[in-house]
Amino acid sequence: MIVLTTKVEEIMTPNVLFLDQNESMEKVSEIFESKPIHHLPVVDEDLIVVGIVSKSDYYKLQHCLTFFQSSKIKEYNKALMRSLLVRDTMTKHVVTLFPDDPVSKAVDLFRENLFHAIPVVDKEKHLLGILTTFDLINFAFKPT
């Protein structure tokens, strides 16, 4: 039985990879190409969450002919990613959760919106972790 009063901190992913808002999108490309993750919280110099970049956002930036994988297209995309900063491409209005929020709040947020990851922050908005729909699925269907 799923207990929706469980706290977010009990099922979130702690110690997540994150980006500085002043990094180039080339860093995003490196992470998404080498790690099995789909969302990267973005922080400022004080580690306060200021945005998020999803893998789908990243793919939308790439040239539409990437499907054909020619060397010219790959070079075009690399140059594009070097020229863009994270702060210029990230989603800026980010919903966040607190560690002591109930899972039911996260479920409601996911149900009402089209995103699949929510940064978990402290009262000062410092990044503590991330909660994804994948975390919720693992929680809901964990072996008993």
Summary of the structure (lengths in Angstrom):
residues: 144
radius of gyration: 16.6
end to end distance: 9.2
largest distance: 52.8
contacts: 417
relative contact order: 0.24
helix: 42%
strand: 24%
